[in-house]
Amino acid sequence: MLMVRAIIRPEKKEEVLSELSRAGFHAATVVDVVGRGKQKGIKISGIVYDEIPKAMLMMAIRDEDKEEMVRLIIKYARTSEQGAYGDGKVFISPIEEVYTISSGIPSL
C-alpha cells in the first residue's frame, strides 16, 4: 500500500475530491495547511505573504492505483493546461503497517 499526500490550492479541493470519488477513490483525509514553495511566498503591495493557504489530501491506496490517482490529482488540481507555480505537489510513500483502532487488528 501507498500513502498519497497532495498539497493543492484550496479552491481546487472540492473538484479534486469529487473526481477522485467518481473514479472510486472515496476515502480521504483533508487538512487545511499553510506553507510556501520555491516561490518563497508572494509579494503584494510591498507585503510578503510567506504562509500561503493550501489543502492537503491524504489517501491510502493500493500500489496498482498509483498512476491513476496521480493522473487525476494533477489533471484536476492544475489551474491551467500547463499548470502554474503554486498548484501544488504530490508525495508518494510506502505504508509499512496499518491498524484499525477499534479492533487493534492490522489491516492492509
C-alpha positions in Angstrom: 0.0 0.0 0.0 1.0 3.6 -0.5 0.2 6.9 1.2 -0.5 9.7 -1.3 -0.2 13.3 0.1 -1.3 16.0 -2.3 -0.8 19.7 -1.4 -3.1 21.7 -3.6 -4.7 25.1 -3.9 -7.7 25.3 -1.5 -10.1 26.4 -4.3 -9.3 23.1 -6.2 -10.0 20.8 -3.2 -13.7 20.1 -3.9 -13.1 19.4 -7.6 -10.2 17.1 -6.9 -12.1 15.2 -4.2 -15.2 14.9 -6.4 -13.2 13.5 -9.4 -11.3 11.1 -7.1 -14.6 9.8 -5.7 -16.1 9.5 -9.2 -13.1 7.3 -10.1 -13.7 5.1 -7.0 -11.3 6.7 -4.6 -13.8 7.7 -1.8 -11.6 7.7 1.3 -9.5 10.8 2.1 -8.3 12.9 5.0 -8.4 16.6 4.3 -6.3 19.1 6.3 -6.1 22.9 5.8 -2.4 23.8 5.8 -0.2 26.8 5.1 3.2 26.8 3.6 5.4 28.0 0.7 7.3 26.5 -2.1 10.0 27.6 -4.5 8.3 31.0 -5.0 9.1 31.8 -1.3 5.6 33.3 -0.8 4.1 36.2 -2.8 4.6 39.9 -2.6 1.6 42.2 -2.9 1.9 46.0 -2.4 5.3 45.6 -0.7 4.0 43.0 1.8 5.4 39.5 1.6 3.0 36.7 2.4 5.1 33.6 3.0 2.3 31.4 4.5 0.1 30.6 1.6 -3.1 28.6 2.3 -3.3 25.1 0.8 -5.3 21.9 1.3 -3.6 18.6 2.0 -5.3 15.5 0.8 -4.1 12.2 2.3 -5.2 8.8 0.9 -4.1 5.3 1.4 -4.2 3.3 -1.9 -3.1 0.0 -3.4 0.2 0.1 -5.3 -1.5 -0.6 -8.6 -3.8 2.5 -8.2 -0.9 5.0 -8.0 -0.7 6.0 -11.7 -4.4 6.7 -11.9 -4.6 8.6 -8.7 -1.6 10.8 -9.6 -3.0 11.4 -13.0 -6.4 12.5 -11.6 -4.9 14.8 -9.0 -2.6 16.5 -11.5 -5.4 16.9 -14.0 -7.9 18.5 -11.6 -5.6 20.4 -9.3 -3.9 22.4 -12.2 -5.1 25.9 -12.7 -4.3 25.9 -16.4 -3.4 23.5 -19.2 0.3 23.8 -18.4 -0.1 24.4 -14.7 1.4 27.3 -12.7 3.6 27.9 -9.7 1.7 27.2 -6.5 -0.5 24.5 -8.0 1.0 22.0 -5.5 2.8 18.8 -5.1 2.0 15.1 -4.8 4.1 12.9 -2.5 4.0 9.1 -2.6 5.4 7.0 0.3 5.1 3.3 1.2 2.9 2.3 4.1 4.6 -0.3 6.3 1.7 -1.1 8.7 -1.9 -0.1 9.3 -4.0 -0.9 12.4 -7.8 -0.4 12.9 -8.1 1.4 16.2 -11.4 -0.1 17.2 -10.2 -3.7 16.9 -6.4 -3.2 17.2 -6.1 -5.6 14.3 -3.6 -5.0 11.5 -5.4 -4.1 8.3 -4.0 -3.8 4.8 
